[in-house]
Amino acid sequence: MEYSKTYVAKEEHIDVQEIMDGLYYPFYMEYCRHDYIREVLGFDLEIEAKNGIYMVLSNYSISFLRSLKKGDEFIVTCTLYADKAGLPKLHFKQEIKLNGKVMTKAVFTGTCIPATGGRPYLPEFVLEKIKDAPILEA
C-alpha cells in the first residue's frame, strides 16, 4: 500500500542556486515515514520510546533526479517492504514527486532495539501489521 502526504518547499530550505538544498529531501521523507509508522503501523515513536522500544534507521540510499524550487507543492510517498532474508528489518521505499514526475527516490531501512541495549527485533504488533507486506528485492 502506497501512503502519501503533500508538502510545500519552504523558503528557508532553498539554497543560493534557488533550488531546495539536498539536506532537506530526507527530512520531508522522514515526516511522511513517521506519519506512516504512526498511522498505519500503529507505532508511535514517542510513546514506544517511553516504553523502552526505539525504532532506528540502520541504512538509507537516496537518488536525486530533479530539483525542487521554493513554493513547489510536492507529494512524498512511502511504501513498506519486508526483508528478503527474514531479518527484523523494515524497508521503506519513498519518492518525492512533483506534477507526477519523480524528483527524488530512496530506500530507508530500520529496525527496533531495546532502549536498554540488545539485539534488533520487531515487536509482535508490528510483525502482525507487516505479515502481508511485499518483499524488498535487491
Phi, psi and omega in degrees: 000127177270129179252145179212156176220153179252138180224167175237133179295118183281147181302322182288353177262003183265135182266187184293345178272001181067030172233162181290131178299136183302338179298330188274340179304312179296332178294315178296323176296321178296317179305312181295314182297318179296321176295319177299312182301319181285310187284323185262313181277344180073023181252104178272113186305318182291313180296315181294325176298319177294334177272002176091015178242119177256130171260123187230155173276143175246343182191152165204152174228142185221142177236126177263117184256320180216161183259145172268155179237165180308131177086352178299131174262118187229164181250135172249129180251160178212124177230130182271139175230147175273164182279133182300323182273001180077016179287159180283069182229147172247130178247128180244112172275130182226150176223151168249125183237141174231121181052042177081355180261137178285123180264321183211143175223151184204162169232124177250133180242133180218174178205182175245148175223150175292141179300334181274359183102161180135187185281150175298147178200169171239128179301152182306319183292334175283316178303320179297320182288334185256006186301333181255011180292144176295159180271136177283119175270144184300000000 
